[in-house]
Amino acid sequence: MIKEIGGIFVFLLIIVIFGNIWFHFVESILQKIKKIIHRHEKPPVWHPLPKEDTQQDEKDA
């Protein structure tokens, strides 16, 4: 009984480890493909929020 439970646990552990390795393998390939496809594009421009009008806030208070 204990050997059967242990065997099932080891089997499930092997499946989880294999799935984790497979996931990282596929993700690394997808990242390389994305780098090749988007190599010549400029990165998106980051815009800061506009400065708040503090005088308007003081009048409202």
ZILINWO-V344859 format. One record per backbone hydrogen bond with DSSP energy under -0.5 kcal/mol. NH is the residue of the N-H (numbers start at 0). CO is the residue of the C=O. Records with the same first field share a line. If there is no record, write none. Layout:
BEGIN
NH: CO + CO
END
This chain:
BEGIN
4: 0
5: 1
6: 2
7: 3
8: 4
9: 5
10: 6
11: 7
12: 8
13: 9
14: 10
15: 11
16: 12
17: 13
18: 14
19: 15
20: 16
21: 17
22: 18
23: 19
24: 20
25: 21
26: 22
27: 23
28: 24
29: 25
30: 26
31: 27
32: 28
33: 29
34: 30
35: 31
36: 32
37: 33
38: 35
40: 37
46: 44
53: 51
56: 52
57: 53
58: 54
59: 55
60: 56
END
